[in-house]
Amino acid sequence: MAKPLELDQLWLERIVDQVNGLQYGSVNITVHDGRIVQIDRTERTRFDQPSHKQTNHDSQAKNRDNANSGNAAAGGNSGETLRAVQ
């Protein structure tokens, strides 16, 4: 039979500290031999609209993809990689 979980006020406070202020994410509690040994907090940040940099980056990626596919269609080596220099 599994040992009952040993949970004192200190661990309760640690768990509450990890959950407080968490808008999107998860808190994972690892238990070994009936004792909490680790608390992992994974926090996500969500954005409603893409930023200007992300949109600009996406356009550059599309241009790069189009240039690579055009190179392959023209008989170029499909293993070549084109790099943009800024």
C-alpha positions as CSV (number, residue, x, y, z in Angstrom):
1,M,0.0,0.0,0.0
2,A,1.2,3.5,-0.8
3,K,2.4,5.7,2.0
4,P,0.1,8.6,2.9
5,L,1.3,12.0,1.6
6,E,3.3,14.0,4.1
7,L,2.1,17.6,3.6
8,D,3.0,20.3,6.0
9,Q,2.3,24.1,6.0
10,L,5.6,24.8,4.3
11,W,4.7,22.7,1.3
12,L,1.2,24.2,1.2
13,E,2.7,27.6,1.0
14,R,5.2,26.6,-1.7
15,I,2.3,25.2,-3.8
16,V,0.2,28.3,-3.3
17,D,3.2,30.5,-4.3
18,Q,3.6,28.6,-7.5
19,V,-0.1,28.8,-8.4
20,N,-0.5,32.4,-7.5
21,G,-0.3,34.7,-10.5
22,L,-0.4,31.9,-13.0
23,Q,-2.8,32.9,-15.8
24,Y,-2.0,30.1,-18.3
25,G,0.1,27.1,-17.5
26,S,0.4,24.2,-15.1
27,V,2.0,23.2,-11.8
28,N,3.3,19.6,-11.5
29,I,4.0,18.2,-8.1
30,T,6.4,15.2,-7.9
31,V,6.0,12.8,-5.0
32,H,8.5,10.1,-4.0
33,D,7.9,7.7,-1.2
34,G,5.0,9.7,0.1
35,R,6.9,13.0,0.2
36,I,6.8,16.0,-2.2
37,V,10.2,16.3,-3.7
38,Q,9.7,18.7,-6.5
39,I,7.4,21.4,-7.9
40,D,7.6,22.4,-11.6
41,R,5.8,25.4,-12.9
42,T,5.2,25.9,-16.6
43,E,3.9,29.2,-17.6
44,R,2.5,30.1,-21.0
45,T,2.2,33.6,-22.4
46,R,-0.6,34.2,-24.9
47,F,-0.8,37.0,-27.4
48,D,-4.1,38.1,-29.1
49,Q,-2.5,39.6,-32.2
50,P,1.0,38.8,-33.7
51,S,3.6,41.5,-33.1
52,H,5.1,43.4,-36.0
53,K,8.3,41.5,-35.7
54,Q,6.5,38.2,-36.0
55,T,4.6,39.3,-39.1
56,N,7.8,40.6,-40.7
57,H,9.6,37.4,-39.8
58,D,6.8,35.3,-41.4
59,S,7.0,37.3,-44.6
60,Q,10.7,36.7,-44.8
61,A,10.2,33.0,-44.2
62,K,7.7,32.9,-47.0
63,N,10.0,34.7,-49.4
64,R,12.8,32.3,-48.5
65,D,10.6,29.3,-49.0
66,N,9.5,30.6,-52.4
67,A,13.1,31.3,-53.4
68,N,14.1,27.8,-52.4
69,S,11.2,26.1,-54.3
70,G,12.0,28.3,-57.4
71,N,15.6,27.2,-57.3
72,A,14.6,23.5,-57.1
73,A,12.1,23.9,-60.0
74,A,14.8,25.5,-62.1
75,G,16.9,22.4,-61.8
76,G,19.0,23.7,-58.9
77,N,20.4,21.4,-56.2
78,S,17.6,20.8,-53.7
79,G,20.2,20.2,-51.0
80,E,21.4,23.8,-51.3
81,T,20.4,26.3,-48.7
82,L,19.9,30.0,-49.5
83,R,20.8,32.5,-46.8
84,A,19.7,36.1,-46.7
85,V,22.3,38.6,-45.7
86,Q,21.1,41.7,-43.9
